């Protein structure tokens, strides 16, 4: 049977590339095949393996735990072996199949200090320390850290942002350029607007890579498309209401499942460890600033600040 597994997307490429220290394109293609064959989430899978590698490098686990695997960053053979083991729930893969948060509880030995999760979901490969709006939604987002929950902060930076972002976003409330690393009242407002906008687009199955404010389709064009498809006199206000309602329904589901304000947080390392090297060298999230922004977010969306 001629089975095809599709192309790599950028998240799979990062999850089984730089996150685990692999630069072999053939390994990436094989990893793509395996995670699709086993029905695994590539982002969580790759980041869980990276967590295990860091635990191994830090001396928190050894070969007696990994089943003899030398679990070093860059060991591409180990990556493929572990994907197979996770898919079959065999060997060390039986533990890793739980995801890094639950796996750390099973392994112990201080491995929880290296878990990079929110709501037990692995943080995507999109750095939040220089994108505080994205960081805020990583924390409060009902489905955990989702890089598609909001348009990212650099797109609205006055120096490096998309030139037409405000022109295409002004109709639904984007009014000013805001530096990407700023976490202020106006940044929280921008984040709330963008979250509702993208939530509405998700609900109506628009491709986020084709729509305003930083891509081709304008808000007006999308409203015309919805009206043409449904026969309704559909408005931009209604789309924003749909986005808000979806977010609130997800939040209510989480509350019923036992999640509280205590789950709306980020790993300590984003506050304690600055970015090392590159144009954002030394940047980290300020914990007090972040917590104030979270409280303001609750007020803006009408959620109980007590959780």
C-alpha positions in Angstrom: 0.0 0.0 0.0 1.3 3.4 -1.0 0.9 5.4 2.3 1.8 9.1 2.3 2.2 11.2 5.4 2.2 14.7 4.1 4.7 17.5 4.3 6.4 18.8 7.4 4.9 21.9 9.1 7.1 24.4 10.9 6.0 23.1 14.4 7.0 19.5 13.6 10.2 20.8 12.1 11.1 22.6 15.3 9.8 19.9 17.7 12.0 17.3 16.2 14.7 19.7 15.0 16.2 22.4 17.1 14.3 21.5 20.2 16.0 18.1 20.4 19.2 19.2 18.6 18.6 17.3 15.3 19.5 18.9 12.0 19.1 15.8 9.8 16.2 16.3 7.3 15.8 12.5 6.8 15.2 12.1 10.5 12.6 14.9 10.4 10.8 13.2 7.6 10.9 9.8 9.4 9.6 11.5 12.6 6.8 13.0 10.6 5.9 9.6 9.3 6.0 8.0 12.7 3.9 10.6 14.6 1.3 10.5 11.9 1.2 6.7 11.8 0.7 6.5 15.6 -1.6 9.5 15.8 0.7 11.5 18.1 0.7 15.3 18.6 4.1 16.2 17.2 4.6 19.3 19.3 3.9 17.6 22.6 5.8 14.5 21.6 8.9 16.3 20.5 8.9 18.6 23.6 8.4 15.7 25.9 11.4 13.9 24.4 13.4 17.2 24.8 12.3 17.3 28.5 13.7 13.8 28.9 16.9 14.8 27.2 17.4 17.8 29.5 16.7 15.5 32.5 19.4 13.1 31.2 21.9 15.9 30.6 21.2 17.3 34.1 21.8 13.9 35.7 18.2 13.6 37.0 17.6 10.4 35.1 20.1 7.8 33.7 20.1 4.7 31.5 18.4 2.7 34.2 15.3 4.9 33.6 15.7 5.3 29.8 16.1 1.6 29.2 19.8 2.0 28.1 19.2 4.8 25.7 21.9 7.5 25.7 19.4 10.3 25.7 21.6 13.3 24.7 20.5 16.3 22.6 21.4 15.6 19.0 20.9 11.8 19.3 18.5 11.5 16.4 18.4 7.8 16.6 17.1 8.0 20.1 14.4 10.4 19.0 13.1 7.9 16.4 13.3 5.0 18.9 11.3 7.0 21.5 8.6 8.0 19.1 8.2 4.3 18.3 8.2 3.4 22.0 5.7 6.1 22.8 3.4 5.0 20.0 3.5 1.4 21.2 3.7 2.3 24.9 6.8 0.2 25.2 9.9 0.7 27.5 10.6 4.3 28.5 8.1 5.3 25.9 5.3 4.0 28.2 6.2 6.8 30.7 6.8 9.5 28.1 3.4 8.7 26.5 1.8 10.4 29.5 3.4 13.8 28.4 6.2 15.5 30.3 4.1 16.8 33.2 2.7 13.4 34.2 5.9 11.6 33.3 7.8 13.8 35.8 5.4 12.8 38.5 6.1 9.2 37.7 9.9 9.6 37.5 10.3 12.0 40.4 13.9 13.0 41.3 13.3 16.7 40.7 12.4 16.3 37.1 9.4 18.5 37.6 11.7 21.5 37.7 12.4 21.1 34.0 8.8 20.6 32.8 7.8 23.3 30.4 4.0 23.0 30.5 0.9 25.0 31.2 -2.3 23.1 32.1 -0.1 19.9 31.5 0.3 20.9 27.8 3.8 21.5 26.5 4.8 25.0 25.6 5.1 25.5 21.8 8.4 26.5 20.1 7.3 30.1 20.0 9.3 32.0 22.6 7.0 34.0 25.0 9.6 35.9 26.9 9.9 38.6 24.2 6.2 38.3 23.4 4.3 39.1 26.6 0.9 39.2 24.9 1.4 35.7 23.7 2.8 34.7 27.1 -0.4 36.0 28.7 -2.5 33.8 26.5 -0.2 30.8 27.0 -1.2 31.1 30.7 -4.9 32.0 30.6 -5.9 30.2 27.4 -8.6 27.6 28.0 -6.8 24.9 25.9 -3.4 25.7 27.4 -0.4 27.2 25.5 -1.5 27.7 21.9 0.6 29.8 19.6 -2.5 30.3 17.4 -4.5 31.9 20.2 -3.4 35.4 19.2 -1.5 37.3 16.6 2.1 37.6 17.9 3.4 40.8 19.5 6.2 41.7 17.0 3.5 42.2 14.2 2.4 45.4 16.0 5.8 46.7 17.0 6.4 50.2 15.6 9.8 49.3 14.2 9.4 45.8 12.9 5.7 45.3 12.6 3.6 44.5 9.5 3.1 47.9 7.8 -0.6 47.5 7.1 -1.6 45.7 10.3 -3.4 48.7 11.7 -5.1 49.5 8.4 -6.6 46.0 8.4 -7.2 45.8 12.1 -8.6 49.2 12.9 -12.2 48.1 12.1 -12.1 45.7 15.1 -10.2 47.8 17.6 -6.4 47.8 16.8 -5.6 51.5 17.1 -1.9 51.9 17.8 1.6 50.4 17.4 2.9 48.8 20.7 6.5 47.7 21.3 6.6 43.9 21.2 8.2 43.5 24.7 5.8 46.0 26.4 3.3 44.5 28.8 1.0 47.4 29.7 -2.8 48.1 29.9 -2.9 48.9 26.2 -1.0 45.6 25.4 -3.6 43.6 27.4 -6.4 45.4 25.6 -4.7 44.5 22.2 -4.3 40.9 23.3 -8.0 40.6 24.4 -9.2 42.0 21.0 -6.9 39.7 19.0 -7.9 36.7 21.0 -11.6 37.3 20.3 -10.8 37.9 16.7 -8.9 34.7 16.1 -11.4 32.8 18.2 -14.2 33.9 15.9 -12.1 33.0 12.8 -11.4 29.6 14.3 -15.2 29.1 14.9 -16.0 29.9 11.3 -13.1 27.9 9.9 -11.1 30.7 8.3 -7.4 30.0 7.8 -5.5 32.1 10.2 -2.7 32.3 7.7 -4.9 34.1 5.2 -6.8 36.7 7.2 -6.5 40.2 8.7 -4.9 42.0 10.3 -1.4 40.9 9.0 -2.5 38.8 6.0 -4.4 39.2 2.8 -8.1 39.0 3.6 -9.6 42.1 5.1 -12.4 42.1 7.7 -14.8 43.5 5.2 -14.0 40.8 2.6 -14.5 38.1 5.2 -17.9 39.5 6.3 -19.0 39.5 2.6 -17.8 35.9 2.3 -19.8 34.8 5.4 -22.9 36.6 4.1 -22.6 35.0 0.7 -22.2 31.6 2.1 -25.0 31.8 4.7 -27.4 34.3 3.3 -27.2 36.2 6.6 -26.6 39.9 6.9 -23.5 39.1 9.0 -21.5 41.8 10.8 -18.0 42.2 12.3 -19.6 42.7 15.7 -21.3 39.3 15.5 -18.0 37.6 14.6 -16.3 39.2 17.7 -19.3 38.0 19.8 -18.9 34.4 18.5 -15.2 34.5 19.4 -15.9 35.7 22.9 -18.6 33.1 23.4 -16.3 30.3 22.3 -13.6 31.4 24.8 -16.1 31.6 27.6 -17.6 28.2 26.9 -14.1 26.7 26.9 -13.5 28.4 30.2 -16.7 27.0 31.7 -15.8 23.5 30.6 -12.4 23.9 32.3 -14.0 25.1 35.5 -16.4 22.1 35.5 -13.3 19.9 35.1 -11.7 21.5 38.2 -9.3 24.0 36.7 -8.9 27.3 38.6 -6.9 30.5 38.5 -4.0 28.6 39.9 -3.7 26.9 36.5 -3.4 30.2 34.6 0.4 30.4 35.0 3.7 29.8 33.2 6.8 27.7 34.1 9.1 29.6 36.5 11.9 29.5 34.0 10.3 32.2 31.9 10.5 34.5 34.8 13.8 33.4 36.3 16.0 32.6 33.2 16.6 35.3 30.6 17.0 34.6 26.9 20.6 33.9 26.2 22.1 35.3 23.1 20.7 36.8 19.9 18.8 40.1 19.6 16.7 39.4 22.7 19.6 38.5 24.9 18.8 39.1 28.6 15.0 39.5 28.2 12.7 37.6 30.5 9.2 38.1 31.9 8.7 40.2 35.0 6.6 38.1 37.4 4.9 41.1 39.1 4.1 42.8 35.8 2.8 39.5 34.4 0.5 38.9 37.4 -0.9 42.5 37.1 -1.6 41.9 33.4 -3.4 38.7 34.2 -5.6 40.4 36.7 -6.4 43.1 34.2 -7.2 40.5 31.6 -9.7 38.9 33.9 -11.4 42.3 34.4 -11.5 43.0 30.7 -13.1 39.7 29.7 -15.4 39.7 32.7 -14.0 36.6 34.5 -14.0 36.3 38.3 -10.5 37.4 39.4 -10.7 34.9 42.3 -10.7 32.1 39.8 
